[in-house]
């Protein structure tokens, strides 16, 4: 658990959650379901751990260099606001 104060509100309590993270790099994407994060229990700011982000980045480059296979492919509709 984080022991530092929330950057937004100064609170020191966090909840652990799993979210779907969208990694993007130069117009290519990797969706990472089940990514562990910590969320400030006061204001809801989401905090990612450096190790988790590094792991997602490694998976992204492995998949896009054909060194690893994704669990599945999705077709994702896009619509600008
Ligand atoms: Zn906060």
PDB file of the backbone (N, CA, C, O) and the ligand in Angstrom, with CONECT records:
HET     ZN  A 101       1
ATOM      1  N   UNK A   1       0.844  -1.204   0.000  1.00  0.00           N
ATOM      2  CA  UNK A   1       0.000   0.000   0.000  1.00  0.00           C
ATOM      3  C   UNK A   1       0.877   1.251   0.000  1.00  0.00           C
ATOM      4  O   UNK A   1       1.995   1.249   0.516  1.00  0.00           O
ATOM      5  N   UNK A   2       0.344   2.309  -0.587  1.00  0.00           N
ATOM      6  CA  UNK A   2       1.037   3.591  -0.578  1.00  0.00           C
ATOM      7  C   UNK A   2       1.063   4.140   0.838  1.00  0.00           C
ATOM      8  O   UNK A   2       0.095   3.993   1.584  1.00  0.00           O
ATOM      9  N   UNK A   3       2.162   4.769   1.208  1.00  0.00           N
ATOM     10  CA  UNK A   3       2.215   5.416   2.516  1.00  0.00           C
ATOM     11  C   UNK A   3       2.305   6.922   2.376  1.00  0.00           C
ATOM     12  O   UNK A   3       2.351   7.653   3.366  1.00  0.00           O
ATOM     13  N   UNK A   4       2.330   7.371   1.138  1.00  0.00           N
ATOM     14  CA  UNK A   4       2.417   8.810   0.905  1.00  0.00           C
ATOM     15  C   UNK A   4       1.022   9.424   0.819  1.00  0.00           C
ATOM     16  O   UNK A   4       0.025   8.723   0.643  1.00  0.00           O
ATOM     17  N   UNK A   5       0.978  10.724   0.944  1.00  0.00           N
ATOM     18  CA  UNK A   5      -0.289  11.430   0.849  1.00  0.00           C
ATOM     19  C   UNK A   5      -0.741  11.522  -0.605  1.00  0.00           C
ATOM     20  O   UNK A   5       0.072  11.617  -1.525  1.00  0.00           O
ATOM     21  N   UNK A   6      -2.047  11.491  -0.782  1.00  0.00           N
ATOM     22  CA  UNK A   6      -2.628  11.705  -2.106  1.00  0.00           C
ATOM     23  C   UNK A   6      -2.202  13.076  -2.630  1.00  0.00           C
ATOM     24  O   UNK A   6      -2.297  14.080  -1.924  1.00  0.00           O
ATOM     25  N   UNK A   7      -1.731  13.102  -3.880  1.00  0.00           N
ATOM     26  CA  UNK A   7      -1.295  14.375  -4.473  1.00  0.00           C
ATOM     27  C   UNK A   7      -2.431  15.378  -4.612  1.00  0.00           C
ATOM     28  O   UNK A   7      -2.209  16.588  -4.615  1.00  0.00           O
ATOM     29  N   UNK A   8      -3.640  14.864  -4.726  1.00  0.00           N
ATOM     30  CA  UNK A   8      -4.779  15.751  -4.976  1.00  0.00           C
ATOM     31  C   UNK A   8      -5.378  16.306  -3.691  1.00  0.00           C
ATOM     32  O   UNK A   8      -5.673  17.499  -3.609  1.00  0.00           O
ATOM     33  N   UNK A   9      -5.561  15.436  -2.669  1.00  0.00           N
ATOM     34  CA  UNK A   9      -6.320  15.882  -1.495  1.00  0.00           C
ATOM     35  C   UNK A   9      -5.570  15.707  -0.177  1.00  0.00           C
ATOM     36  O   UNK A   9      -6.042  16.197   0.849  1.00  0.00           O
ATOM     37  N   UNK A  10      -4.419  15.028  -0.164  1.00  0.00           N
ATOM     38  CA  UNK A  10      -3.654  14.860   1.064  1.00  0.00           C
ATOM     39  C   UNK A  10      -4.074  13.685   1.928  1.00  0.00           C
ATOM     40  O   UNK A  10      -3.467  13.436   2.970  1.00  0.00           O
ATOM     41  N   UNK A  11      -5.098  12.965   1.515  1.00  0.00           N
ATOM     42  CA  UNK A  11      -5.563  11.771   2.217  1.00  0.00           C
ATOM     43  C   UNK A  11      -4.486  10.673   2.176  1.00  0.00           C
ATOM     44  O   UNK A  11      -3.681  10.638   1.246  1.00  0.00           O
ATOM     45  N   UNK A  12      -4.464   9.775   3.178  1.00  0.00           N
ATOM     46  CA  UNK A  12      -3.459   8.707   3.175  1.00  0.00           C
ATOM     47  C   UNK A  12      -4.074   7.313   3.110  1.00  0.00           C
ATOM     48  O   UNK A  12      -3.367   6.324   3.300  1.00  0.00           O
ATOM     49  N   UNK A  13      -5.376   7.214   2.846  1.00  0.00           N
ATOM     50  CA  UNK A  13      -6.010   5.900   2.744  1.00  0.00           C
ATOM     51  C   UNK A  13      -6.383   5.592   1.297  1.00  0.00           C
ATOM     52  O   UNK A  13      -6.903   6.434   0.565  1.00  0.00           O
ATOM     53  N   UNK A  14      -6.094   4.343   0.916  1.00  0.00           N
ATOM     54  CA  UNK A  14      -6.310   3.929  -0.468  1.00  0.00           C
ATOM     55  C   UNK A  14      -7.078   2.622  -0.503  1.00  0.00           C
ATOM     56  O   UNK A  14      -7.003   1.812   0.422  1.00  0.00           O
ATOM     57  N   UNK A  15      -7.826   2.428  -1.598  1.00  0.00           N
ATOM     58  CA  UNK A  15      -8.494   1.159  -1.837  1.00  0.00           C
ATOM     59  C   UNK A  15      -7.812   0.482  -3.015  1.00  0.00           C
ATOM     60  O   UNK A  15      -7.423   1.146  -3.976  1.00  0.00           O
ATOM     61  N   UNK A  16      -7.663  -0.841  -2.943  1.00  0.00           N
ATOM     62  CA  UNK A  16      -7.114  -1.577  -4.087  1.00  0.00           C
ATOM     63  C   UNK A  16      -8.247  -1.979  -5.009  1.00  0.00           C
ATOM     64  O   UNK A  16      -9.288  -2.461  -4.562  1.00  0.00           O
ATOM     65  N   UNK A  17      -8.035  -1.775  -6.297  1.00  0.00           N
ATOM     66  CA  UNK A  17      -9.039  -2.098  -7.303  1.00  0.00           C
ATOM     67  C   UNK A  17      -8.358  -2.708  -8.525  1.00  0.00           C
ATOM     68  O   UNK A  17      -7.144  -2.594  -8.694  1.00  0.00           O
ATOM     69  N   UNK A  18      -9.144  -3.348  -9.361  1.00  0.00           N
ATOM     70  CA  UNK A  18      -8.657  -3.824 -10.661  1.00  0.00           C
ATOM     71  C   UNK A  18      -9.401  -3.048 -11.737  1.00  0.00           C
ATOM     72  O   UNK A  18     -10.626  -2.930 -11.704  1.00  0.00           O
ATOM     73  N   UNK A  19      -8.647  -2.523 -12.686  1.00  0.00           N
ATOM     74  CA  UNK A  19      -9.268  -1.755 -13.762  1.00  0.00           C
ATOM     75  C   UNK A  19      -8.769  -2.264 -15.116  1.00  0.00           C
ATOM     76  O   UNK A  19      -7.842  -3.070 -15.187  1.00  0.00           O
ATOM     77  N   UNK A  20      -9.400  -1.781 -16.182  1.00  0.00           N
ATOM     78  CA  UNK A  20      -8.919  -2.070 -17.527  1.00  0.00           C
ATOM     79  C   UNK A  20      -8.087  -0.887 -17.980  1.00  0.00           C
ATOM     80  O   UNK A  20      -8.596   0.224 -18.125  1.00  0.00           O
ATOM     81  N   UNK A  21      -6.787  -1.136 -18.206  1.00  0.00           N
ATOM     82  CA  UNK A  21      -5.857  -0.074 -18.538  1.00  0.00           C
ATOM     83  C   UNK A  21      -5.615  -0.062 -20.044  1.00  0.00           C
ATOM     84  O   UNK A  21      -5.417  -1.111 -20.658  1.00  0.00           O
ATOM     85  N   UNK A  22      -5.631   1.134 -20.634  1.00  0.00           N
ATOM     86  CA  UNK A  22      -5.342   1.268 -22.060  1.00  0.00           C
ATOM     87  C   UNK A  22      -3.960   1.875 -22.233  1.00  0.00           C
ATOM     88  O   UNK A  22      -3.738   3.051 -21.942  1.00  0.00           O
ATOM     89  N   UNK A  23      -3.033   1.048 -22.715  1.00  0.00           N
ATOM     90  CA  UNK A  23      -1.679   1.535 -22.979  1.00  0.00           C
ATOM     91  C   UNK A  23      -1.603   1.961 -24.431  1.00  0.00           C
ATOM     92  O   UNK A  23      -2.060   1.229 -25.310  1.00  0.00           O
ATOM     93  N   UNK A  24      -1.037   3.128 -24.705  1.00  0.00           N
ATOM     94  CA  UNK A  24      -0.876   3.544 -26.094  1.00  0.00           C
ATOM     95  C   UNK A  24       0.530   4.056 -26.318  1.00  0.00           C
ATOM     96  O   UNK A  24       1.137   4.684 -25.450  1.00  0.00           O
ATOM     97  N   UNK A  25       1.029   3.770 -27.510  1.00  0.00           N
ATOM     98  CA  UNK A  25       2.384   4.186 -27.880  1.00  0.00           C
ATOM     99  C   UNK A  25       2.416   4.353 -29.386  1.00  0.00           C
ATOM    100  O   UNK A  25       2.261   3.377 -30.121  1.00  0.00           O
ATOM    101  N   UNK A  26       2.612   5.567 -29.854  1.00  0.00           N
ATOM    102  CA  UNK A  26       2.709   5.876 -31.281  1.00  0.00           C
ATOM    103  C   UNK A  26       1.585   5.250 -32.101  1.00  0.00           C
ATOM    104  O   UNK A  26       1.819   4.618 -33.132  1.00  0.00           O
ATOM    105  N   UNK A  27       0.361   5.443 -31.617  1.00  0.00           N
ATOM    106  CA  UNK A  27      -0.805   5.012 -32.391  1.00  0.00           C
ATOM    107  C   UNK A  27      -1.120   3.531 -32.305  1.00  0.00           C
ATOM    108  O   UNK A  27      -2.022   3.049 -32.990  1.00  0.00           O
ATOM    109  N   UNK A  28      -0.378   2.792 -31.464  1.00  0.00           N
ATOM    110  CA  UNK A  28      -0.700   1.388 -31.243  1.00  0.00           C
ATOM    111  C   UNK A  28      -1.144   1.230 -29.795  1.00  0.00           C
ATOM    112  O   UNK A  28      -0.755   2.006 -28.922  1.00  0.00           O
ATOM    113  N   UNK A  29      -1.965   0.212 -29.558  1.00  0.00           N
ATOM    114  CA  UNK A  29      -2.612   0.091 -28.256  1.00  0.00           C
ATOM    115  C   UNK A  29      -2.494  -1.313 -27.695  1.00  0.00           C
ATOM    116  O   UNK A  29      -2.365  -2.292 -28.430  1.00  0.00           O
ATOM    117  N   UNK A  30      -2.542  -1.384 -26.369  1.00  0.00           N
ATOM    118  CA  UNK A  30      -2.722  -2.665 -25.689  1.00  0.00           C
ATOM    119  C   UNK A  30      -3.717  -2.438 -24.564  1.00  0.00           C
ATOM    120  O   UNK A  30      -3.523  -1.565 -23.718  1.00  0.00           O
ATOM    121  N   UNK A  31      -4.788  -3.232 -24.558  1.00  0.00           N
ATOM    122  CA  UNK A  31      -5.756  -3.173 -23.468  1.00  0.00           C
ATOM    123  C   UNK A  31      -5.339  -4.201 -22.421  1.00  0.00           C
ATOM    124  O   UNK A  31      -5.156  -5.374 -22.745  1.00  0.00           O
ATOM    125  N   UNK A  32      -5.190  -3.775 -21.184  1.00  0.00           N
ATOM    126  CA  UNK A  32      -4.734  -4.655 -20.105  1.00  0.00           C
ATOM    127  C   UNK A  32      -5.817  -4.766 -19.027  1.00  0.00           C
ATOM    128  O   UNK A  32      -5.822  -4.006 -18.059  1.00  0.00           O
ATOM    129  N   UNK A  33      -6.748  -5.737 -19.211  1.00  0.00           N
ATOM    130  CA  UNK A  33      -7.775  -5.932 -18.195  1.00  0.00           C
ATOM    131  C   UNK A  33      -7.151  -6.411 -16.891  1.00  0.00           C
ATOM    132  O   UNK A  33      -6.069  -6.999 -16.896  1.00  0.00           O
ATOM    133  N   UNK A  34      -7.832  -6.160 -15.769  1.00  0.00           N
ATOM    134  CA  UNK A  34      -7.403  -6.724 -14.486  1.00  0.00           C
ATOM    135  C   UNK A  34      -6.121  -6.079 -13.956  1.00  0.00           C
ATOM    136  O   UNK A  34      -5.388  -6.704 -13.189  1.00  0.00           O
ATOM    137  N   UNK A  35      -5.846  -4.847 -14.353  1.00  0.00           N
ATOM    138  CA  UNK A  35      -4.662  -4.143 -13.880  1.00  0.00           C
ATOM    139  C   UNK A  35      -4.881  -3.652 -12.447  1.00  0.00           C
ATOM    140  O   UNK A  35      -5.843  -2.928 -12.191  1.00  0.00           O
ATOM    141  N   UNK A  36      -3.998  -4.036 -11.499  1.00  0.00           N
ATOM    142  CA  UNK A  36      -4.175  -3.583 -10.115  1.00  0.00           C
ATOM    143  C   UNK A  36      -3.780  -2.121  -9.957  1.00  0.00           C
ATOM    144  O   UNK A  36      -2.722  -1.702 -10.427  1.00  0.00           O
ATOM    145  N   UNK A  37      -4.630  -1.353  -9.296  1.00  0.00           N
ATOM    146  CA  UNK A  37      -4.342   0.058  -9.012  1.00  0.00           C
ATOM    147  C   UNK A  37      -4.743   0.356  -7.569  1.00  0.00           C
ATOM    148  O   UNK A  37      -5.426  -0.437  -6.921  1.00  0.00           O
ATOM    149  N   UNK A  38      -4.305   1.509  -7.085  1.00  0.00           N
ATOM    150  CA  UNK A  38      -4.787   1.989  -5.802  1.00  0.00           C
ATOM    151  C   UNK A  38      -5.517   3.303  -6.034  1.00  0.00           C
ATOM    152  O   UNK A  38      -5.055   4.175  -6.770  1.00  0.00           O
ATOM    153  N   UNK A  39      -6.668   3.419  -5.387  1.00  0.00           N
ATOM    154  CA  UNK A  39      -7.526   4.581  -5.577  1.00  0.00           C
ATOM    155  C   UNK A  39      -7.670   5.294  -4.246  1.00  0.00           C
ATOM    156  O   UNK A  39      -7.981   4.667  -3.233  1.00  0.00           O
ATOM    157  N   UNK A  40      -7.446   6.602  -4.240  1.00  0.00           N
ATOM    158  CA  UNK A  40      -7.623   7.399  -3.026  1.00  0.00           C
ATOM    159  C   UNK A  40      -9.057   7.229  -2.531  1.00  0.00           C
ATOM    160  O   UNK A  40     -10.006   7.441  -3.286  1.00  0.00           O
ATOM    161  N   UNK A  41      -9.216   6.845  -1.260  1.00  0.00           N
ATOM    162  CA  UNK A  41     -10.566   6.582  -0.768  1.00  0.00           C
ATOM    163  C   UNK A  41     -11.336   7.869  -0.506  1.00  0.00           C
ATOM    164  O   UNK A  41     -12.536   7.828  -0.233  1.00  0.00           O
ATOM    165  N   UNK A  42     -10.663   9.003  -0.586  1.00  0.00           N
ATOM    166  CA  UNK A  42     -11.358  10.277  -0.406  1.00  0.00           C
ATOM    167  C   UNK A  42     -11.781  10.901  -1.733  1.00  0.00           C
ATOM    168  O   UNK A  42     -12.956  11.216  -1.920  1.00  0.00           O
ATOM    169  N   UNK A  43     -10.834  11.084  -2.655  1.00  0.00           N
ATOM    170  CA  UNK A  43     -11.158  11.839  -3.877  1.00  0.00           C
ATOM    171  C   UNK A  43     -11.206  10.982  -5.133  1.00  0.00           C
ATOM    172  O   UNK A  43     -11.653  11.453  -6.179  1.00  0.00           O
ATOM    173  N   UNK A  44     -10.751   9.727  -5.053  1.00  0.00           N
ATOM    174  CA  UNK A  44     -10.876   8.839  -6.205  1.00  0.00           C
ATOM    175  C   UNK A  44      -9.748   8.917  -7.213  1.00  0.00           C
ATOM    176  O   UNK A  44      -9.823   8.282  -8.265  1.00  0.00           O
ATOM    177  N   UNK A  45      -8.704   9.681  -6.921  1.00  0.00           N
ATOM    178  CA  UNK A  45      -7.544   9.720  -7.826  1.00  0.00           C
ATOM    179  C   UNK A  45      -6.928   8.323  -7.926  1.00  0.00           C
ATOM    180  O   UNK A  45      -6.733   7.649  -6.914  1.00  0.00           O
ATOM    181  N   UNK A  46      -6.624   7.898  -9.152  1.00  0.00           N
ATOM    182  CA  UNK A  46      -6.107   6.555  -9.388  1.00  0.00           C
ATOM    183  C   UNK A  46      -4.581   6.591  -9.443  1.00  0.00           C
ATOM    184  O   UNK A  46      -3.999   7.435 -10.125  1.00  0.00           O
ATOM    185  N   UNK A  47      -3.933   5.665  -8.716  1.00  0.00           N
ATOM    186  CA  UNK A  47      -2.471   5.571  -8.713  1.00  0.00           C
ATOM    187  C   UNK A  47      -2.032   4.219  -9.243  1.00  0.00           C
ATOM    188  O   UNK A  47      -2.510   3.175  -8.798  1.00  0.00           O
ATOM    189  N   UNK A  48      -1.104   4.253 -10.210  1.00  0.00           N
ATOM    190  CA  UNK A  48      -0.550   3.037 -10.800  1.00  0.00           C
ATOM    191  C   UNK A  48       0.841   2.832 -10.233  1.00  0.00           C
ATOM    192  O   UNK A  48       1.581   3.794 -10.027  1.00  0.00           O
ATOM    193  N   UNK A  49       1.204   1.560  -9.977  1.00  0.00           N
ATOM    194  CA  UNK A  49       2.565   1.317  -9.508  1.00  0.00           C
ATOM    195  C   UNK A  49       3.508   1.252 -10.697  1.00  0.00           C
ATOM    196  O   UNK A  49       3.123   0.822 -11.785  1.00  0.00           O
ATOM    197  N   UNK A  50       4.748   1.682 -10.482  1.00  0.00           N
ATOM    198  CA  UNK A  50       5.734   1.701 -11.566  1.00  0.00           C
ATOM    199  C   UNK A  50       5.977   0.294 -12.103  1.00  0.00           C
ATOM    200  O   UNK A  50       6.174   0.117 -13.305  1.00  0.00           O
ATOM    201  N   UNK A  51       5.966  -0.716 -11.215  1.00  0.00           N
ATOM    202  CA  UNK A  51       6.212  -2.088 -11.679  1.00  0.00           C
ATOM    203  C   UNK A  51       5.106  -2.570 -12.604  1.00  0.00           C
ATOM    204  O   UNK A  51       5.362  -3.230 -13.611  1.00  0.00           O
ATOM    205  N   UNK A  52       3.868  -2.228 -12.246  1.00  0.00           N
ATOM    206  CA  UNK A  52       2.733  -2.658 -13.070  1.00  0.00           C
ATOM    207  C   UNK A  52       2.801  -1.999 -14.445  1.00  0.00           C
ATOM    208  O   UNK A  52       2.576  -2.656 -15.461  1.00  0.00           O
ATOM    209  N   UNK A  53       3.109  -0.709 -14.477  1.00  0.00           N
ATOM    210  CA  UNK A  53       3.191  -0.016 -15.774  1.00  0.00           C
ATOM    211  C   UNK A  53       4.334  -0.560 -16.620  1.00  0.00           C
ATOM    212  O   UNK A  53       4.211  -0.668 -17.840  1.00  0.00           O
ATOM    213  N   UNK A  54       5.453  -0.904 -15.968  1.00  0.00           N
ATOM    214  CA  UNK A  54       6.586  -1.497 -16.704  1.00  0.00           C
ATOM    215  C   UNK A  54       6.203  -2.853 -17.279  1.00  0.00           C
ATOM    216  O   UNK A  54       6.585  -3.184 -18.402  1.00  0.00           O
ATOM    217  N   UNK A  55       5.440  -3.647 -16.506  1.00  0.00           N
ATOM    218  CA  UNK A  55       5.018  -4.968 -16.969  1.00  0.00           C
ATOM    219  C   UNK A  55       4.102  -4.829 -18.186  1.00  0.00           C
ATOM    220  O   UNK A  55       4.226  -5.595 -19.142  1.00  0.00           O
ATOM    221  N   UNK A  56       3.188  -3.863 -18.159  1.00  0.00           N
ATOM    222  CA  UNK A  56       2.292  -3.642 -19.296  1.00  0.00           C
ATOM    223  C   UNK A  56       3.098  -3.206 -20.520  1.00  0.00           C
ATOM    224  O   UNK A  56       2.846  -3.657 -21.637  1.00  0.00           O
ATOM    225  N   UNK A  57       4.073  -2.317 -20.291  1.00  0.00           N
ATOM    226  CA  UNK A  57       4.915  -1.845 -21.386  1.00  0.00           C
ATOM    227  C   UNK A  57       5.701  -3.005 -22.010  1.00  0.00           C
ATOM    228  O   UNK A  57       5.823  -3.091 -23.232  1.00  0.00           O
ATOM    229  N   UNK A  58       6.236  -3.898 -21.159  1.00  0.00           N
ATOM    230  CA  UNK A  58       6.959  -5.078 -21.671  1.00  0.00           C
ATOM    231  C   UNK A  58       6.045  -5.939 -22.533  1.00  0.00           C
ATOM    232  O   UNK A  58       6.439  -6.389 -23.609  1.00  0.00           O
ATOM    233  N   UNK A  59       4.804  -6.168 -22.049  1.00  0.00           N
ATOM    234  CA  UNK A  59       3.839  -6.973 -22.808  1.00  0.00           C
ATOM    235  C   UNK A  59       3.528  -6.306 -24.145  1.00  0.00           C
ATOM    236  O   UNK A  59       3.445  -6.968 -25.180  1.00  0.00           O
ATOM    237  N   UNK A  60       3.356  -4.977 -24.106  1.00  0.00           N
ATOM    238  CA  UNK A  60       3.048  -4.229 -25.328  1.00  0.00           C
ATOM    239  C   UNK A  60       4.126  -4.462 -26.384  1.00  0.00           C
ATOM    240  O   UNK A  60       3.816  -4.798 -27.527  1.00  0.00           O
ATOM    241  N   UNK A  61       5.394  -4.284 -26.002  1.00  0.00           N
ATOM    242  CA  UNK A  61       6.472  -4.418 -26.985  1.00  0.00           C
ATOM    243  C   UNK A  61       6.644  -5.873 -27.409  1.00  0.00           C
ATOM    244  O   UNK A  61       6.950  -6.134 -28.572  1.00  0.00           O
ATOM    245  N   UNK A  62       6.457  -6.824 -26.499  1.00  0.00           N
ATOM    246  CA  UNK A  62       6.556  -8.240 -26.850  1.00  0.00           C
ATOM    247  C   UNK A  62       5.489  -8.611 -27.884  1.00  0.00           C
ATOM    248  O   UNK A  62       5.774  -9.313 -28.854  1.00  0.00           O
ATOM    249  N   UNK A  63       4.263  -8.135 -27.669  1.00  0.00           N
ATOM    250  CA  UNK A  63       3.171  -8.474 -28.588  1.00  0.00           C
ATOM    251  C   UNK A  63       3.372  -7.790 -29.942  1.00  0.00           C
ATOM    252  O   UNK A  63       3.189  -8.416 -30.986  1.00  0.00           O
ATOM    253  N   UNK A  64       3.747  -6.514 -29.928  1.00  0.00           N
ATOM    254  CA  UNK A  64       3.901  -5.797 -31.197  1.00  0.00           C
ATOM    255  C   UNK A  64       5.162  -6.211 -31.944  1.00  0.00           C
ATOM    256  O   UNK A  64       5.280  -5.930 -33.137  1.00  0.00           O
ATOM    257  N   UNK A  65       6.104  -6.867 -31.282  1.00  0.00           N
ATOM    258  CA  UNK A  65       7.274  -7.430 -31.968  1.00  0.00           C
ATOM    259  C   UNK A  65       7.105  -8.922 -32.243  1.00  0.00           C
ATOM    260  O   UNK A  65       8.060  -9.610 -32.605  1.00  0.00           O
ATOM    261  N   UNK A  66       5.876  -9.412 -32.066  1.00  0.00           N
ATOM    262  CA  UNK A  66       5.551 -10.827 -32.292  1.00  0.00           C
ATOM    263  C   UNK A  66       6.375 -11.789 -31.441  1.00  0.00           C
ATOM    264  O   UNK A  66       6.648 -12.915 -31.855  1.00  0.00           O
ATOM    265  N   UNK A  67       6.768 -11.337 -30.250  1.00  0.00           N
ATOM    266  CA  UNK A  67       7.468 -12.208 -29.311  1.00  0.00           C
ATOM    267  C   UNK A  67       6.489 -12.853 -28.329  1.00  0.00           C
ATOM    268  O   UNK A  67       6.858 -13.771 -27.595  1.00  0.00           O
ATOM    269  N   UNK A  68       5.257 -12.378 -28.315  1.00  0.00           N
ATOM    270  CA  UNK A  68       4.248 -12.923 -27.411  1.00  0.00           C
ATOM    271  C   UNK A  68       2.887 -12.774 -28.073  1.00  0.00           C
ATOM    272  O   UNK A  68       2.690 -11.923 -28.941  1.00  0.00           O
ATOM    273  N   UNK A  69       1.953 -13.617 -27.650  1.00  0.00           N
ATOM    274  CA  UNK A  69       0.606 -13.557 -28.210  1.00  0.00           C
ATOM    275  C   UNK A  69      -0.344 -12.919 -27.209  1.00  0.00           C
ATOM    276  O   UNK A  69      -0.266 -13.195 -26.012  1.00  0.00           O
ATOM    277  N   UNK A  70      -1.243 -12.064 -27.694  1.00  0.00           N
ATOM    278  CA  UNK A  70      -2.260 -11.520 -26.795  1.00  0.00           C
ATOM    279  C   UNK A  70      -3.296 -12.594 -26.463  1.00  0.00           C
ATOM    280  O   UNK A  70      -3.403 -13.596 -27.172  1.00  0.00           O
ATOM    281  N   UNK A  71      -4.051 -12.389 -25.398  1.00  0.00           N
ATOM    282  CA  UNK A  71      -5.134 -13.308 -25.046  1.00  0.00           C
ATOM    283  C   UNK A  71      -6.234 -13.282 -26.104  1.00  0.00           C
ATOM    284  O   UNK A  71      -6.826 -14.311 -26.428  1.00  0.00           O
ATOM    285  N   UNK A  72      -6.492 -12.103 -26.628  1.00  0.00           N
ATOM    286  CA  UNK A  72      -7.514 -11.967 -27.669  1.00  0.00           C
ATOM    287  C   UNK A  72      -7.322 -10.649 -28.401  1.00  0.00           C
ATOM    288  O   UNK A  72      -6.625  -9.754 -27.922  1.00  0.00           O
ATOM    289  N   UNK A  73      -7.956 -10.539 -29.578  1.00  0.00           N
ATOM    290  CA  UNK A  73      -7.998  -9.277 -30.305  1.00  0.00           C
ATOM    291  C   UNK A  73      -9.410  -8.715 -30.215  1.00  0.00           C
ATOM    292  O   UNK A  73     -10.388  -9.461 -30.272  1.00  0.00           O
ATOM    293  N   UNK A  74      -9.511  -7.395 -30.074  1.00  0.00           N
ATOM    294  CA  UNK A  74     -10.801  -6.717 -30.062  1.00  0.00           C
ATOM    295  C   UNK A  74     -10.861  -5.751 -31.236  1.00  0.00           C
ATOM    296  O   UNK A  74      -9.855  -5.147 -31.610  1.00  0.00           O
ATOM    297  N   UNK A  75     -12.044  -5.613 -31.810  1.00  0.00           N
ATOM    298  CA  UNK A  75     -12.270  -4.513 -32.740  1.00  0.00           C
ATOM    299  C   UNK A  75     -12.947  -3.406 -31.955  1.00  0.00           C
ATOM    300  O   UNK A  75     -14.001  -3.614 -31.353  1.00  0.00           O
ATOM    301  N   UNK A  76     -12.342  -2.233 -31.962  1.00  0.00           N
ATOM    302  CA  UNK A  76     -12.807  -1.159 -31.089  1.00  0.00           C
ATOM    303  C   UNK A  76     -13.316   0.011 -31.932  1.00  0.00           C
ATOM    304  O   UNK A  76     -12.551   0.586 -32.706  1.00  0.00           O
ATOM    305  N   UNK A  77     -14.596   0.372 -31.795  1.00  0.00           N
ATOM    306  CA  UNK A  77     -15.086   1.550 -32.504  1.00  0.00           C
ATOM    307  C   UNK A  77     -14.514   2.841 -31.894  1.00  0.00           C
ATOM    308  O   UNK A  77     -14.282   2.920 -30.688  1.00  0.00           O
ATOM    309  N   UNK A  78     -14.298   3.826 -32.735  1.00  0.00           N
ATOM    310  CA  UNK A  78     -13.733   5.104 -32.285  1.00  0.00           C
ATOM    311  C   UNK A  78     -14.641   6.228 -32.754  1.00  0.00           C
ATOM    312  O   UNK A  78     -15.079   6.231 -33.904  1.00  0.00           O
ATOM    313  N   UNK A  79     -14.929   7.185 -31.875  1.00  0.00           N
ATOM    314  CA  UNK A  79     -15.755   8.332 -32.244  1.00  0.00           C
ATOM    315  C   UNK A  79     -15.281   9.558 -31.486  1.00  0.00           C
ATOM    316  O   UNK A  79     -15.292   9.575 -30.255  1.00  0.00           O
ATOM    317  N   UNK A  80     -14.867  10.578 -32.212  1.00  0.00           N
ATOM    318  CA  UNK A  80     -14.382  11.793 -31.564  1.00  0.00           C
ATOM    319  C   UNK A  80     -15.521  12.620 -30.986  1.00  0.00           C
ATOM    320  O   UNK A  80     -16.648  12.576 -31.480  1.00  0.00           O
ATOM    321  N   UNK A  81     -15.222  13.361 -29.953  1.00  0.00           N
ATOM    322  CA  UNK A  81     -16.186  14.305 -29.388  1.00  0.00           C
ATOM    323  C   UNK A  81     -16.021  15.650 -30.080  1.00  0.00           C
ATOM    324  O   UNK A  81     -16.735  16.600 -29.761  1.00  0.00           O
TER     325      UNK A  81
HETATM  326 ZN    ZN A 101      -7.193  12.022  -2.746  1.00  0.00          ZN
END
